Amino acid sequence: MRSCRKLAPAIALAILCSGTAAAAVSGIAAGGVVFLSGGIGETERQEMLTREPEFDLTIWTALKGSCAFVVPERLWITDAKGKAVFEMEPEGPITYLHLGPGRFSVNAMYSGVTVTQPVTIPAVGRRNVFFYWTSAAEVGPTRANPR
C-alpha cells in the first residue's frame, strides 16, 4: 500500500501530461456557491478555461518549483466572520467558484498539510489564489484521484 502512495505523484503527472481526462465536475454547493472543479489533462484544462469568466475566484494547486499540479484532499472557505461557506474534495488541481463580493479565507489541504490564504472578491472582477506545497516527498503520501 505504501509503495502505491509513493507512485501516486508520478501517476498523476503522467495523466496530466497525457491529455487524457474525464469531465470536470460542476454544481451548486450548500449555501448556493456555484463551482467547477477539474483540470486533469490538457483537454479538460482548456475546456475549463472557456468557462473561467463565469466565476469570480480560481484556486490553483501545485508543487512549488516543479509546476506539477496536485489534487488537494480538501478545499474549504470561510467568510470574514469565520462562517463556513464552501467545502469540497476537488476533482482536479483547478477549482472555480462564484462566491460574490466579500472577504474570505481560502483553505486547502494536500497530504495532511493545510495552507490558508485571505482573498477579497471585488464587486466587479475576479481573483486567483495559488497554493504551493514544497514537494510530494516532504509532505508525505498523496491521495489518489478518485477518477
N, C-alpha and C positions, 0 to 999 in steps of 0.2 A: 504494500500500500504506500509506504513512504517513498519508494522509487517512482511510483506513478505521480506523486505530488511534485517530485523534482523535475519530472518531464513536462509538467503542465505548461510552464512558460514557453518552452520550445515548441510545443504543440500549438499553443495559442498564436505564437509568432508565425508559424507555418500556415495556419489558417488565415491570418491577416494578410500574408504575402501572396496567398494562392488566389485571392479574389473570390473564393467560394464562400457563400454566406446564405443564411436563412434571412427572412424578412425581419426588419426592425419591429419592435413591439411598441404599440401606441395605446393610449387610453386616457381615462379620466380617473385620477386617484381620489381617495376620500378627501373631502374638502373642496373638490372641484378643480384641482390642479391638472391641467392637460399636459401630457408628456409623450415623448418619443425616445426610445432607448435602443441602441444597437451600435452599428458601425464596424461590425466584423467583416472584413473583406472590402476591397476597393469598390465593388459594385454597390454594396449596401451603404458605404460611406457617401458615395456620390448621390445615391437616392435620398439620403438624409439631408445632404446639403441643399437640395432643391426645396426642402420644407423648412429650412432654418429661419426664414423671415416670419414664420407663423409664431415663433416663440421669443420670449424676452430674456431667457437665460440658457446658456450652453455650458455643460460641465464636461471637461476632457480629463481622462485619467491615463497616466503613462509612467514608465520608469525613467527616472532622472538620468540624463546623459545619453540614453540609448534611443530615445524616441519610440521605444516599444510600447504600444498600447497595452493596458491591463484592464480586466473587468473587475471592478470592485465588488466585494461581497454585499455591500450595503451603501445606500445614499440616503441621507435624511436632512431635512431643512426645518429650521425653527424661525419664527418671526422675531421681531425686536423685543417682544415680551417673553420670549422663551417657549411659546406655544408651538407644538409640532404642526407643520403644515403639509409635509410631504415625506414619504418614506417608501423605498423600494429596493429590491435586489435587481440591479441593472442587467440588461441583456447584452451589453457591449461597453466599450470604452467611451462612448459619446451619449450624453443624455440631454435632450432639450426639454425645457419646462416653460410653461406660461404661468407665472406667479402673480403678475400685476405689480404696480409700483409699491415700493417699501424697502425696509432694511431687513436683511435675513442673515442667518448663519448657515453655511452650507458645510455638511459633514460627509466624509467618505471614508470607508474602511476597506483596506486591502491587506490580506494576510494578518488580520488582527491588529493592524496599525491604523489608528484613526487620525485624520487630519481635518482641520476646520479652517474655513475662510469666511470673512464677512463679505457681503455684497449688497450694494444698493441698486435696486432696479428702478430706473427712471420712468416717468410717465410716458415718455416717448424715447424709443431706442431699446438697445439690448445690451447685455453684459455676457462676458465669458469668464469662467472660473477654471483654472488649470490646477490639477492635483498631480504631484510627482512624488513617487516613493523612491528611495535610494537605489535599491536593486532587489531582485527576487531573492537572491541568496541572503541578503541582510534582513529582509522582512519575514522570511520563512516560507512555508508551503503555501501554494495558491489554491484558490477554489476553482475547480474545473467548471468551465462554462456549461450550463445545463443544456444547451442546444448542441 
